[in-house]
Amino acid sequence: MKIGGVRLISIPSALGYGSEAQGDSIPANSPLKFIVMLVEKPKEVEMSQELIDLYYKANGITVNQSDSTESTESTKKTEESSK
């Protein structure tokens, strides 16, 4: 696919969630459909502290908010040592 190309990706329900509903928004036996557009990779991606905190929260890692830079570093060390 070339940059700027758009595709519809459809996943049949049997390969998605099957006969199980997912909350109120995805009923049972629903196909999953995504519209995807290919964009150029940015030269640099800035990571905001909010985005980093959301990443840790999504992965079940607690981040101390008192000093976000220090806590993020200690969390990274903790995460690496647990591997």
mmCIF file of the N, C-alpha and C atoms, coordinates in Angstrom:
data_MODEL
# 
_entry.id   MODEL 
# 
loop_
_atom_site.group_PDB 
_atom_site.id 
_atom_site.type_symbol 
_atom_site.label_atom_id 
_atom_site.label_alt_id 
_atom_site.label_comp_id 
_atom_site.label_asym_id 
_atom_site.label_entity_id 
_atom_site.label_seq_id 
_atom_site.pdbx_PDB_ins_code 
_atom_site.Cartn_x 
_atom_site.Cartn_y 
_atom_site.Cartn_z 
_atom_site.occupancy 
_atom_site.B_iso_or_equiv 
_atom_site.pdbx_formal_charge 
_atom_site.auth_seq_id 
_atom_site.auth_comp_id 
_atom_site.auth_asym_id 
_atom_site.auth_atom_id 
_atom_site.pdbx_PDB_model_num 
ATOM 1   N N  . MET A 1 1  ? 0.855   -1.170  0.000  1.00 0.00 ? 1  MET A N  1 
ATOM 2   C CA . MET A 1 1  ? 0.000   0.000   0.000  1.00 0.00 ? 1  MET A CA 1 
ATOM 3   C C  . MET A 1 1  ? 0.899   1.230   0.000  1.00 0.00 ? 1  MET A C  1 
ATOM 4   N N  . LYS A 1 2  ? 0.531   2.216   -0.792 1.00 0.00 ? 2  LYS A N  1 
ATOM 5   C CA . LYS A 1 2  ? 1.306   3.454   -0.873 1.00 0.00 ? 2  LYS A CA 1 
ATOM 6   C C  . LYS A 1 2  ? 0.856   4.435   0.210  1.00 0.00 ? 2  LYS A C  1 
ATOM 7   N N  . ILE A 1 3  ? 1.729   5.381   0.519  1.00 0.00 ? 3  ILE A N  1 
ATOM 8   C CA . ILE A 1 3  ? 1.389   6.430   1.489  1.00 0.00 ? 3  ILE A CA 1 
ATOM 9   C C  . ILE A 1 3  ? 0.137   7.150   1.002  1.00 0.00 ? 3  ILE A C  1 
ATOM 10  N N  . GLY A 1 4  ? -0.821  7.320   1.910  1.00 0.00 ? 4  GLY A N  1 
ATOM 11  C CA . GLY A 1 4  ? -2.095  7.944   1.563  1.00 0.00 ? 4  GLY A CA 1 
ATOM 12  C C  . GLY A 1 4  ? -3.149  6.926   1.177  1.00 0.00 ? 4  GLY A C  1 
ATOM 13  N N  . GLY A 1 5  ? -2.744  5.661   1.024  1.00 0.00 ? 5  GLY A N  1 
ATOM 14  C CA . GLY A 1 5  ? -3.698  4.609   0.677  1.00 0.00 ? 5  GLY A CA 1 
ATOM 15  C C  . GLY A 1 5  ? -4.646  4.320   1.830  1.00 0.00 ? 5  GLY A C  1 
ATOM 16  N N  . VAL A 1 6  ? -5.862  3.960   1.499  1.00 0.00 ? 6  VAL A N  1 
ATOM 17  C CA . VAL A 1 6  ? -6.888  3.658   2.505  1.00 0.00 ? 6  VAL A CA 1 
ATOM 18  C C  . VAL A 1 6  ? -7.423  2.257   2.241  1.00 0.00 ? 6  VAL A C  1 
ATOM 19  N N  . ARG A 1 7  ? -7.589  1.487   3.313  1.00 0.00 ? 7  ARG A N  1 
ATOM 20  C CA . ARG A 1 7  ? -8.116  0.134   3.196  1.00 0.00 ? 7  ARG A CA 1 
ATOM 21  C C  . ARG A 1 7  ? -9.167  -0.108  4.269  1.00 0.00 ? 7  ARG A C  1 
ATOM 22  N N  . LEU A 1 8  ? -10.135 -0.943  3.940  1.00 0.00 ? 8  LEU A N  1 
ATOM 23  C CA . LEU A 1 8  ? -11.112 -1.416  4.909  1.00 0.00 ? 8  LEU A CA 1 
ATOM 24  C C  . LEU A 1 8  ? -10.673 -2.814  5.306  1.00 0.00 ? 8  LEU A C  1 
ATOM 25  N N  . ILE A 1 9  ? -10.451 -3.024  6.579  1.00 0.00 ? 9  ILE A N  1 
ATOM 26  C CA . ILE A 1 9  ? -10.074 -4.336  7.089  1.00 0.00 ? 9  ILE A CA 1 
ATOM 27  C C  . ILE A 1 9  ? -11.281 -4.887  7.838  1.00 0.00 ? 9  ILE A C  1 
ATOM 28  N N  . SER A 1 10 ? -11.728 -6.055  7.439  1.00 0.00 ? 10 SER A N  1 
ATOM 29  C CA . SER A 1 10 ? -12.888 -6.674  8.063  1.00 0.00 ? 10 SER A CA 1 
ATOM 30  C C  . SER A 1 10 ? -12.470 -8.020  8.648  1.00 0.00 ? 10 SER A C  1 
ATOM 31  N N  . ILE A 1 11 ? -12.752 -8.212  9.920  1.00 0.00 ? 11 ILE A N  1 
ATOM 32  C CA . ILE A 1 11 ? -12.418 -9.452  10.613 1.00 0.00 ? 11 ILE A CA 1 
ATOM 33  C C  . ILE A 1 11 ? -13.727 -10.148 10.959 1.00 0.00 ? 11 ILE A C  1 
ATOM 34  N N  . PRO A 1 12 ? -13.943 -11.344 10.436 1.00 0.00 ? 12 PRO A N  1 
ATOM 35  C CA . PRO A 1 12 ? -15.187 -12.048 10.737 1.00 0.00 ? 12 PRO A CA 1 
ATOM 36  C C  . PRO A 1 12 ? -15.319 -12.316 12.239 1.00 0.00 ? 12 PRO A C  1 
ATOM 37  N N  . SER A 1 13 ? -16.555 -12.419 12.708 1.00 0.00 ? 13 SER A N  1 
ATOM 38  C CA . SER A 1 13 ? -16.792 -12.588 14.144 1.00 0.00 ? 13 SER A CA 1 
ATOM 39  C C  . SER A 1 13 ? -16.092 -13.830 14.701 1.00 0.00 ? 13 SER A C  1 
ATOM 40  N N  . ALA A 1 14 ? -15.994 -14.884 13.902 1.00 0.00 ? 14 ALA A N  1 
ATOM 41  C CA . ALA A 1 14 ? -15.339 -16.112 14.373 1.00 0.00 ? 14 ALA A CA 1 
ATOM 42  C C  . ALA A 1 14 ? -13.864 -15.886 14.699 1.00 0.00 ? 14 ALA A C  1 
ATOM 43  N N  . LEU A 1 15 ? -13.238 -14.911 14.032 1.00 0.00 ? 15 LEU A N  1 
ATOM 44  C CA . LEU A 1 15 ? -11.831 -14.596 14.300 1.00 0.00 ? 15 LEU A CA 1 
ATOM 45  C C  . LEU A 1 15 ? -11.685 -13.409 15.252 1.00 0.00 ? 15 LEU A C  1 
ATOM 46  N N  . GLY A 1 16 ? -12.807 -12.791 15.601 1.00 0.00 ? 16 GLY A N  1 
ATOM 47  C CA . GLY A 1 16 ? -12.799 -11.668 16.533 1.00 0.00 ? 16 GLY A CA 1 
ATOM 48  C C  . GLY A 1 16 ? -13.216 -12.134 17.911 1.00 0.00 ? 16 GLY A C  1 
ATOM 49  N N  . TYR A 1 17 ? -14.355 -11.624 18.391 1.00 0.00 ? 17 TYR A N  1 
ATOM 50  C CA . TYR A 1 17 ? -14.837 -11.968 19.728 1.00 0.00 ? 17 TYR A CA 1 
ATOM 51  C C  . TYR A 1 17 ? -15.806 -13.144 19.722 1.00 0.00 ? 17 TYR A C  1 
ATOM 52  N N  . GLY A 1 18 ? -16.211 -13.610 18.551 1.00 0.00 ? 18 GLY A N  1 
ATOM 53  C CA . GLY A 1 18 ? -17.083 -14.774 18.467 1.00 0.00 ? 18 GLY A CA 1 
ATOM 54  C C  . GLY A 1 18 ? -18.441 -14.542 19.103 1.00 0.00 ? 18 GLY A C  1 
ATOM 55  N N  . SER A 1 19 ? -18.894 -15.506 19.867 1.00 0.00 ? 19 SER A N  1 
ATOM 56  C CA . SER A 1 19 ? -20.237 -15.435 20.452 1.00 0.00 ? 19 SER A CA 1 
ATOM 57  C C  . SER A 1 19 ? -20.287 -14.627 21.748 1.00 0.00 ? 19 SER A C  1 
ATOM 58  N N  . GLU A 1 20 ? -19.165 -14.034 22.139 1.00 0.00 ? 20 GLU A N  1 
ATOM 59  C CA . GLU A 1 20 ? -19.139 -13.240 23.369 1.00 0.00 ? 20 GLU A CA 1 
ATOM 60  C C  . GLU A 1 20 ? -19.200 -11.748 23.055 1.00 0.00 ? 20 GLU A C  1 
ATOM 61  N N  . ALA A 1 21 ? -20.129 -11.054 23.692 1.00 0.00 ? 21 ALA A N  1 
ATOM 62  C CA . ALA A 1 21 ? -20.222 -9.603  23.547 1.00 0.00 ? 21 ALA A CA 1 
ATOM 63  C C  . ALA A 1 21 ? -19.077 -8.948  24.325 1.00 0.00 ? 21 ALA A C  1 
ATOM 64  N N  . GLN A 1 22 ? -18.693 -7.754  23.925 1.00 0.00 ? 22 GLN A N  1 
ATOM 65  C CA . GLN A 1 22 ? -17.663 -6.980  24.615 1.00 0.00 ? 22 GLN A CA 1 
ATOM 66  C C  . GLN A 1 22 ? -18.273 -5.678  25.102 1.00 0.00 ? 22 GLN A C  1 
ATOM 67  N N  . GLY A 1 23 ? -18.736 -5.672  26.328 1.00 0.00 ? 23 GLY A N  1 
ATOM 68  C CA . GLY A 1 23 ? -19.371 -4.486  26.888 1.00 0.00 ? 23 GLY A CA 1 
ATOM 69  C C  . GLY A 1 23 ? -20.672 -4.184  26.167 1.00 0.00 ? 23 GLY A C  1 
ATOM 70  N N  . ASP A 1 24 ? -21.038 -2.896  26.168 1.00 0.00 ? 24 ASP A N  1 
ATOM 71  C CA . ASP A 1 24 ? -22.274 -2.465  25.516 1.00 0.00 ? 24 ASP A CA 1 
ATOM 72  C C  . ASP A 1 24 ? -22.066 -2.098  24.050 1.00 0.00 ? 24 ASP A C  1 
ATOM 73  N N  . SER A 1 25 ? -20.808 -1.956  23.634 1.00 0.00 ? 25 SER A N  1 
ATOM 74  C CA . SER A 1 25 ? -20.562 -1.424  22.294 1.00 0.00 ? 25 SER A CA 1 
ATOM 75  C C  . SER A 1 25 ? -20.331 -2.472  21.212 1.00 0.00 ? 25 SER A C  1 
ATOM 76  N N  . ILE A 1 26 ? -19.953 -3.701  21.575 1.00 0.00 ? 26 ILE A N  1 
ATOM 77  C CA . ILE A 1 26 ? -19.717 -4.743  20.567 1.00 0.00 ? 26 ILE A CA 1 
ATOM 78  C C  . ILE A 1 26 ? -20.604 -5.937  20.893 1.00 0.00 ? 26 ILE A C  1 
ATOM 79  N N  . PRO A 1 27 ? -21.696 -6.104  20.134 1.00 0.00 ? 27 PRO A N  1 
ATOM 80  C CA . PRO A 1 27 ? -22.584 -7.244  20.386 1.00 0.00 ? 27 PRO A CA 1 
ATOM 81  C C  . PRO A 1 27 ? -21.925 -8.566  19.989 1.00 0.00 ? 27 PRO A C  1 
ATOM 82  N N  . ALA A 1 28 ? -22.465 -9.665  20.498 1.00 0.00 ? 28 ALA A N  1 
ATOM 83  C CA . ALA A 1 28 ? -21.968 -10.995 20.140 1.00 0.00 ? 28 ALA A CA 1 
ATOM 84  C C  . ALA A 1 28 ? -22.113 -11.224 18.638 1.00 0.00 ? 28 ALA A C  1 
ATOM 85  N N  . ASN A 1 29 ? -21.219 -12.025 18.083 1.00 0.00 ? 29 ASN A N  1 
ATOM 86  C CA . ASN A 1 29 ? -21.231 -12.399 16.664 1.00 0.00 ? 29 ASN A CA 1 
ATOM 87  C C  . ASN A 1 29 ? -21.120 -11.205 15.715 1.00 0.00 ? 29 ASN A C  1 
ATOM 88  N N  . SER A 1 30 ? -20.399 -10.170 16.118 1.00 0.00 ? 30 SER A N  1 
ATOM 89  C CA . SER A 1 30 ? -20.205 -8.990  15.270 1.00 0.00 ? 30 SER A CA 1 
ATOM 90  C C  . SER A 1 30 ? -18.853 -9.050  14.576 1.00 0.00 ? 30 SER A C  1 
ATOM 91  N N  . PRO A 1 31 ? -18.823 -8.753  13.279 1.00 0.00 ? 31 PRO A N  1 
ATOM 92  C CA . PRO A 1 31 ? -17.527 -8.634  12.621 1.00 0.00 ? 31 PRO A CA 1 
ATOM 93  C C  . PRO A 1 31 ? -16.857 -7.337  13.095 1.00 0.00 ? 31 PRO A C  1 
ATOM 94  N N  . LEU A 1 32 ? -15.537 -7.315  13.061 1.00 0.00 ? 32 LEU A N  1 
ATOM 95  C CA . LEU A 1 32 ? -14.804 -6.096  13.405 1.00 0.00 ? 32 LEU A CA 1 
ATOM 96  C C  . LEU A 1 32 ? -14.371 -5.432  12.108 1.00 0.00 ? 32 LEU A C  1 
ATOM 97  N N  . LYS A 1 33 ? -14.598 -4.132  11.992 1.00 0.00 ? 33 LYS A N  1 
ATOM 98  C CA . LYS A 1 33 ? -14.228 -3.421  10.772 1.00 0.00 ? 33 LYS A CA 1 
ATOM 99  C C  . LYS A 1 33 ? -13.379 -2.211  11.131 1.00 0.00 ? 33 LYS A C  1 
ATOM 100 N N  . PHE A 1 34 ? -12.280 -2.048  10.401 1.00 0.00 ? 34 PHE A N  1 
ATOM 101 C CA . PHE A 1 34 ? -11.357 -0.947  10.618 1.00 0.00 ? 34 PHE A CA 1 
ATOM 102 C C  . PHE A 1 34 ? -11.075 -0.267  9.294  1.00 0.00 ? 34 PHE A C  1 
ATOM 103 N N  . ILE A 1 35 ? -11.011 1.055   9.308  1.00 0.00 ? 35 ILE A N  1 
ATOM 104 C CA . ILE A 1 35 ? -10.564 1.809   8.138  1.00 0.00 ? 35 ILE A CA 1 
ATOM 105 C C  . ILE A 1 35 ? -9.165  2.303   8.484  1.00 0.00 ? 35 ILE A C  1 
ATOM 106 N N  . VAL A 1 36 ? -8.204  1.956   7.637  1.00 0.00 ? 36 VAL A N  1 
ATOM 107 C CA . VAL A 1 36 ? -6.806  2.258   7.909  1.00 0.00 ? 36 VAL A CA 1 
ATOM 108 C C  . VAL A 1 36 ? -6.246  3.112   6.783  1.00 0.00 ? 36 VAL A C  1 
ATOM 109 N N  . MET A 1 37 ? -5.522  4.177   7.152  1.00 0.00 ? 37 MET A N  1 
ATOM 110 C CA . MET A 1 37 ? -4.842  5.007   6.160  1.00 0.00 ? 37 MET A CA 1 
ATOM 111 C C  . MET A 1 37 ? -3.349  4.995   6.475  1.00 0.00 ? 37 MET A C  1 
ATOM 112 N N  . LEU A 1 38 ? -2.542  4.727   5.466  1.00 0.00 ? 38 LEU A N  1 
ATOM 113 C CA . LEU A 1 38 ? -1.101  4.698   5.647  1.00 0.00 ? 38 LEU A CA 1 
ATOM 114 C C  . LEU A 1 38 ? -0.554  6.120   5.567  1.00 0.00 ? 38 LEU A C  1 
ATOM 115 N N  . VAL A 1 39 ? 0.158   6.519   6.621  1.00 0.00 ? 39 VAL A N  1 
ATOM 116 C CA . VAL A 1 39 ? 0.763   7.855   6.657  1.00 0.00 ? 39 VAL A CA 1 
ATOM 117 C C  . VAL A 1 39 ? 2.269   7.715   6.788  1.00 0.00 ? 39 VAL A C  1 
ATOM 118 N N  . GLU A 1 40 ? 2.983   8.774   6.427  1.00 0.00 ? 40 GLU A N  1 
ATOM 119 C CA . GLU A 1 40 ? 4.436   8.758   6.562  1.00 0.00 ? 40 GLU A CA 1 
ATOM 120 C C  . GLU A 1 40 ? 4.833   8.712   8.021  1.00 0.00 ? 40 GLU A C  1 
ATOM 121 N N  . LYS A 1 41 ? 5.932   8.032   8.286  1.00 0.00 ? 41 LYS A N  1 
ATOM 122 C CA . LYS A 1 41 ? 6.458   7.997   9.636  1.00 0.00 ? 41 LYS A CA 1 
ATOM 123 C C  . LYS A 1 41 ? 7.011   9.380   9.969  1.00 0.00 ? 41 LYS A C  1 
ATOM 124 N N  . PRO A 1 42 ? 6.604   9.951   11.107 1.00 0.00 ? 42 PRO A N  1 
ATOM 125 C CA . PRO A 1 42 ? 7.147   11.259  11.471 1.00 0.00 ? 42 PRO A CA 1 
ATOM 126 C C  . PRO A 1 42 ? 8.633   11.146  11.770 1.00 0.00 ? 42 PRO A C  1 
ATOM 127 N N  . LYS A 1 43 ? 9.363   12.237  11.537 1.00 0.00 ? 43 LYS A N  1 
ATOM 128 C CA . LYS A 1 43 ? 10.800  12.219  11.800 1.00 0.00 ? 43 LYS A CA 1 
ATOM 129 C C  . LYS A 1 43 ? 11.079  12.024  13.277 1.00 0.00 ? 43 LYS A C  1 
ATOM 130 N N  . GLU A 1 44 ? 10.220  12.601  14.115 1.00 0.00 ? 44 GLU A N  1 
ATOM 131 C CA . GLU A 1 44 ? 10.394  12.467  15.556 1.00 0.00 ? 44 GLU A CA 1 
ATOM 132 C C  . GLU A 1 44 ? 9.021   12.397  16.204 1.00 0.00 ? 44 GLU A C  1 
ATOM 133 N N  . VAL A 1 45 ? 8.872   11.501  17.129 1.00 0.00 ? 45 VAL A N  1 
ATOM 134 C CA . VAL A 1 45 ? 7.612   11.375  17.851 1.00 0.00 ? 45 VAL A CA 1 
ATOM 135 C C  . VAL A 1 45 ? 7.851   11.844  19.276 1.00 0.00 ? 45 VAL A C  1 
ATOM 136 N N  . GLU A 1 46 ? 7.122   12.879  19.677 1.00 0.00 ? 46 GLU A N  1 
ATOM 137 C CA . GLU A 1 46 ? 7.267   13.386  21.027 1.00 0.00 ? 46 GLU A CA 1 
ATOM 138 C C  . GLU A 1 46 ? 6.387   12.576  21.972 1.00 0.00 ? 46 GLU A C  1 
ATOM 139 N N  . MET A 1 47 ? 6.961   12.160  23.066 1.00 0.00 ? 47 MET A N  1 
ATOM 140 C CA . MET A 1 47 ? 6.230   11.396  24.073 1.00 0.00 ? 47 MET A CA 1 
ATOM 141 C C  . MET A 1 47 ? 5.916   12.325  25.235 1.00 0.00 ? 47 MET A C  1 
ATOM 142 N N  . SER A 1 48 ? 4.646   12.650  25.391 1.00 0.00 ? 48 SER A N  1 
ATOM 143 C CA . SER A 1 48 ? 4.253   13.481  26.520 1.00 0.00 ? 48 SER A CA 1 
ATOM 144 C C  . SER A 1 48 ? 4.227   12.634  27.779 1.00 0.00 ? 48 SER A C  1 
ATOM 145 N N  . GLN A 1 49 ? 4.357   13.276  28.927 1.00 0.00 ? 49 GLN A N  1 
ATOM 146 C CA . GLN A 1 49 ? 4.285   12.545  30.187 1.00 0.00 ? 49 GLN A CA 1 
ATOM 147 C C  . GLN A 1 49 ? 2.924   11.879  30.345 1.00 0.00 ? 49 GLN A C  1 
ATOM 148 N N  . GLU A 1 50 ? 1.881   12.539  29.832 1.00 0.00 ? 50 GLU A N  1 
ATOM 149 C CA . GLU A 1 50 ? 0.540   11.962  29.911 1.00 0.00 ? 50 GLU A CA 1 
ATOM 150 C C  . GLU A 1 50 ? 0.472   10.643  29.147 1.00 0.00 ? 50 GLU A C  1 
ATOM 151 N N  . LEU A 1 51 ? 1.076   10.602  27.961 1.00 0.00 ? 51 LEU A N  1 
ATOM 152 C CA . LEU A 1 51 ? 1.085   9.387   27.160 1.00 0.00 ? 51 LEU A CA 1 
ATOM 153 C C  . LEU A 1 51 ? 1.877   8.283   27.854 1.00 0.00 ? 51 LEU A C  1 
ATOM 154 N N  . ILE A 1 52 ? 3.011   8.636   28.441 1.00 0.00 ? 52 ILE A N  1 
ATOM 155 C CA . ILE A 1 52 ? 3.818   7.659   29.169 1.00 0.00 ? 52 ILE A CA 1 
ATOM 156 C C  . ILE A 1 52 ? 3.035   7.102   30.352 1.00 0.00 ? 52 ILE A C  1 
ATOM 157 N N  . ASP A 1 53 ? 2.358   7.982   31.099 1.00 0.00 ? 53 ASP A N  1 
ATOM 158 C CA . ASP A 1 53 ? 1.561   7.549   32.250 1.00 0.00 ? 53 ASP A CA 1 
ATOM 159 C C  . ASP A 1 53 ? 0.428   6.618   31.817 1.00 0.00 ? 53 ASP A C  1 
ATOM 160 N N  . LEU A 1 54 ? -0.224  6.940   30.686 1.00 0.00 ? 54 LEU A N  1 
ATOM 161 C CA . LEU A 1 54 ? -1.293  6.080   30.179 1.00 0.00 ? 54 LEU A CA 1 
ATOM 162 C C  . LEU A 1 54 ? -0.759  4.704   29.802 1.00 0.00 ? 54 LEU A C  1 
ATOM 163 N N  . TYR A 1 55 ? 0.440   4.674   29.220 1.00 0.00 ? 55 TYR A N  1 
ATOM 164 C CA . TYR A 1 55 ? 1.069   3.400   28.865 1.00 0.00 ? 55 TYR A CA 1 
ATOM 165 C C  . TYR A 1 55 ? 1.279   2.545   30.115 1.00 0.00 ? 55 TYR A C  1 
ATOM 166 N N  . TYR A 1 56 ? 1.846   3.155   31.153 1.00 0.00 ? 56 TYR A N  1 
ATOM 167 C CA . TYR A 1 56 ? 2.091   2.410   32.385 1.00 0.00 ? 56 TYR A CA 1 
ATOM 168 C C  . TYR A 1 56 ? 0.791   1.955   33.030 1.00 0.00 ? 56 TYR A C  1 
ATOM 169 N N  . LYS A 1 57 ? -0.218  2.823   33.033 1.00 0.00 ? 57 LYS A N  1 
ATOM 170 C CA . LYS A 1 57 ? -1.511  2.462   33.621 1.00 0.00 ? 57 LYS A CA 1 
ATOM 171 C C  . LYS A 1 57 ? -2.128  1.281   32.871 1.00 0.00 ? 57 LYS A C  1 
ATOM 172 N N  . ALA A 1 58 ? -2.053  1.306   31.537 1.00 0.00 ? 58 ALA A N  1 
ATOM 173 C CA . ALA A 1 58 ? -2.620  0.231   30.728 1.00 0.00 ? 58 ALA A CA 1 
ATOM 174 C C  . ALA A 1 58 ? -1.922  -1.098  30.977 1.00 0.00 ? 58 ALA A C  1 
ATOM 175 N N  . ASN A 1 59 ? -0.655  -1.030  31.398 1.00 0.00 ? 59 ASN A N  1 
ATOM 176 C CA . ASN A 1 59 ? 0.106   -2.249  31.665 1.00 0.00 ? 59 ASN A CA 1 
ATOM 177 C C  . ASN A 1 59 ? 0.149   -2.593  33.149 1.00 0.00 ? 59 ASN A C  1 
ATOM 178 N N  . GLY A 1 60 ? -0.690  -1.906  33.958 1.00 0.00 ? 60 GLY A N  1 
ATOM 179 C CA . GLY A 1 60 ? -0.790  -2.224  35.377 1.00 0.00 ? 60 GLY A CA 1 
ATOM 180 C C  . GLY A 1 60 ? 0.404   -1.812  36.201 1.00 0.00 ? 60 GLY A C  1 
ATOM 181 N N  . ILE A 1 61 ? 1.135   -0.799  35.743 1.00 0.00 ? 61 ILE A N  1 
ATOM 182 C CA . ILE A 1 61 ? 2.321   -0.325  36.461 1.00 0.00 ? 61 ILE A CA 1 
ATOM 183 C C  . ILE A 1 61 ? 1.964   0.975   37.164 1.00 0.00 ? 61 ILE A C  1 
ATOM 184 N N  . THR A 1 62 ? 2.227   1.056   38.460 1.00 0.00 ? 62 THR A N  1 
ATOM 185 C CA . THR A 1 62 ? 1.907   2.256   39.235 1.00 0.00 ? 62 THR A CA 1 
ATOM 186 C C  . THR A 1 62 ? 3.009   3.283   39.073 1.00 0.00 ? 62 THR A C  1 
ATOM 187 N N  . VAL A 1 63 ? 2.604   4.525   38.804 1.00 0.00 ? 63 VAL A N  1 
ATOM 188 C CA . VAL A 1 63 ? 3.556   5.620   38.647 1.00 0.00 ? 63 VAL A CA 1 
ATOM 189 C C  . VAL A 1 63 ? 3.278   6.644   39.739 1.00 0.00 ? 63 VAL A C  1 
ATOM 190 N N  . ASN A 1 64 ? 4.302   6.985   40.499 1.00 0.00 ? 64 ASN A N  1 
ATOM 191 C CA . ASN A 1 64 ? 4.178   7.986   41.558 1.00 0.00 ? 64 ASN A CA 1 
ATOM 192 C C  . ASN A 1 64 ? 4.082   9.369   40.925 1.00 0.00 ? 64 ASN A C  1 
ATOM 193 N N  . GLN A 1 65 ? 3.034   10.119  41.231 1.00 0.00 ? 65 GLN A N  1 
ATOM 194 C CA . GLN A 1 65 ? 2.807   11.418  40.595 1.00 0.00 ? 65 GLN A CA 1 
ATOM 195 C C  . GLN A 1 65 ? 3.588   12.561  41.239 1.00 0.00 ? 65 GLN A C  1 
ATOM 196 N N  . SER A 1 66 ? 4.241   12.350  42.391 1.00 0.00 ? 66 SER A N  1 
ATOM 197 C CA . SER A 1 66 ? 4.928   13.447  43.074 1.00 0.00 ? 66 SER A CA 1 
ATOM 198 C C  . SER A 1 66 ? 6.076   14.008  42.249 1.00 0.00 ? 66 SER A C  1 
ATOM 199 N N  . ASP A 1 67 ? 6.856   13.135  41.657 1.00 0.00 ? 67 ASP A N  1 
ATOM 200 C CA . ASP A 1 67 ? 7.930   13.565  40.764 1.00 0.00 ? 67 ASP A CA 1 
ATOM 201 C C  . ASP A 1 67 ? 7.903   12.639  39.567 1.00 0.00 ? 67 ASP A C  1 
ATOM 202 N N  . SER A 1 68 ? 7.144   13.021  38.537 1.00 0.00 ? 68 SER A N  1 
ATOM 203 C CA . SER A 1 68 ? 6.868   12.108  37.430 1.00 0.00 ? 68 SER A CA 1 
ATOM 204 C C  . SER A 1 68 ? 8.122   11.642  36.715 1.00 0.00 ? 68 SER A C  1 
ATOM 205 N N  . THR A 1 69 ? 9.137   12.519  36.572 1.00 0.00 ? 69 THR A N  1 
ATOM 206 C CA . THR A 1 69 ? 10.351  12.101  35.873 1.00 0.00 ? 69 THR A CA 1 
ATOM 207 C C  . THR A 1 69 ? 11.089  11.048  36.675 1.00 0.00 ? 69 THR A C  1 
ATOM 208 N N  . GLU A 1 70 ? 11.272  11.308  37.976 1.00 0.00 ? 70 GLU A N  1 
ATOM 209 C CA . GLU A 1 70 ? 11.978  10.357  38.823 1.00 0.00 ? 70 GLU A CA 1 
ATOM 210 C C  . GLU A 1 70 ? 11.204  9.063   38.939 1.00 0.00 ? 70 GLU A C  1 
ATOM 211 N N  . SER A 1 71 ? 9.886   9.157   39.119 1.00 0.00 ? 71 SER A N  1 
ATOM 212 C CA . SER A 1 71 ? 9.080   7.949   39.286 1.00 0.00 ? 71 SER A CA 1 
ATOM 213 C C  . SER A 1 71 ? 9.023   7.140   38.002 1.00 0.00 ? 71 SER A C  1 
ATOM 214 N N  . THR A 1 72 ? 8.993   7.833   36.868 1.00 0.00 ? 72 THR A N  1 
ATOM 215 C CA . THR A 1 72 ? 8.988   7.112   35.596 1.00 0.00 ? 72 THR A CA 1 
ATOM 216 C C  . THR A 1 72 ? 10.274  6.325   35.434 1.00 0.00 ? 72 THR A C  1 
ATOM 217 N N  . GLU A 1 73 ? 11.411  6.941   35.807 1.00 0.00 ? 73 GLU A N  1 
ATOM 218 C CA . GLU A 1 73 ? 12.693  6.249   35.714 1.00 0.00 ? 73 GLU A CA 1 
ATOM 219 C C  . GLU A 1 73 ? 12.722  5.046   36.651 1.00 0.00 ? 73 GLU A C  1 
ATOM 220 N N  . SER A 1 74 ? 12.244  5.222   37.893 1.00 0.00 ? 74 SER A N  1 
ATOM 221 C CA . SER A 1 74 ? 12.261  4.104   38.830 1.00 0.00 ? 74 SER A CA 1 
ATOM 222 C C  . SER A 1 74 ? 11.297  3.013   38.382 1.00 0.00 ? 74 SER A C  1 
ATOM 223 N N  . THR A 1 75 ? 10.175  3.402   37.786 1.00 0.00 ? 75 THR A N  1 
ATOM 224 C CA . THR A 1 75 ? 9.226   2.417   37.284 1.00 0.00 ? 75 THR A CA 1 
ATOM 225 C C  . THR A 1 75 ? 9.848   1.620   36.150 1.00 0.00 ? 75 THR A C  1 
ATOM 226 N N  . LYS A 1 76 ? 10.567  2.303   35.267 1.00 0.00 ? 76 LYS A N  1 
ATOM 227 C CA . LYS A 1 76 ? 11.234  1.605   34.164 1.00 0.00 ? 76 LYS A CA 1 
ATOM 228 C C  . LYS A 1 76 ? 12.223  0.587   34.713 1.00 0.00 ? 76 LYS A C  1 
ATOM 229 N N  . LYS A 1 77 ? 13.008  0.996   35.747 1.00 0.00 ? 77 LYS A N  1 
ATOM 230 C CA . LYS A 1 77 ? 13.984  0.081   36.334 1.00 0.00 ? 77 LYS A CA 1 
ATOM 231 C C  . LYS A 1 77 ? 13.283  -1.113  36.945 1.00 0.00 ? 77 LYS A C  1 
ATOM 232 N N  . THR A 1 78 ? 12.164  -0.859  37.646 1.00 0.00 ? 78 THR A N  1 
ATOM 233 C CA . THR A 1 78 ? 11.389  -1.936  38.262 1.00 0.00 ? 78 THR A CA 1 
ATOM 234 C C  . THR A 1 78 ? 10.870  -2.881  37.194 1.00 0.00 ? 78 THR A C  1 
ATOM 235 N N  . GLU A 1 79 ? 10.341  -2.304  36.101 1.00 0.00 ? 79 GLU A N  1 
ATOM 236 C CA . GLU A 1 79 ? 9.793   -3.117  35.012 1.00 0.00 ? 79 GLU A CA 1 
ATOM 237 C C  . GLU A 1 79 ? 10.883  -3.975  34.388 1.00 0.00 ? 79 GLU A C  1 
ATOM 238 N N  . GLU A 1 80 ? 12.080  -3.379  34.164 1.00 0.00 ? 80 GLU A N  1 
ATOM 239 C CA . GLU A 1 80 ? 13.172  -4.116  33.547 1.00 0.00 ? 80 GLU A CA 1 
ATOM 240 C C  . GLU A 1 80 ? 13.673  -5.227  34.462 1.00 0.00 ? 80 GLU A C  1 
ATOM 241 N N  . SER A 1 81 ? 13.740  -4.968  35.763 1.00 0.00 ? 81 SER A N  1 
ATOM 242 C CA . SER A 1 81 ? 14.240  -5.981  36.692 1.00 0.00 ? 81 SER A CA 1 
ATOM 243 C C  . SER A 1 81 ? 13.267  -7.144  36.853 1.00 0.00 ? 81 SER A C  1 
ATOM 244 N N  . SER A 1 82 ? 11.975  -6.897  36.584 1.00 0.00 ? 82 SER A N  1 
ATOM 245 C CA . SER A 1 82 ? 10.990  -7.968  36.728 1.00 0.00 ? 82 SER A CA 1 
ATOM 246 C C  . SER A 1 82 ? 10.949  -8.894  35.530 1.00 0.00 ? 82 SER A C  1 
ATOM 247 N N  . LYS A 1 83 ? 11.643  -8.558  34.457 1.00 0.00 ? 83 LYS A N  1 
ATOM 248 C CA . LYS A 1 83 ? 11.614  -9.388  33.237 1.00 0.00 ? 83 LYS A CA 1 
ATOM 249 C C  . LYS A 1 83 ? 12.478  -10.605 33.376 1.00 0.00 ? 83 LYS A C  1 
# 
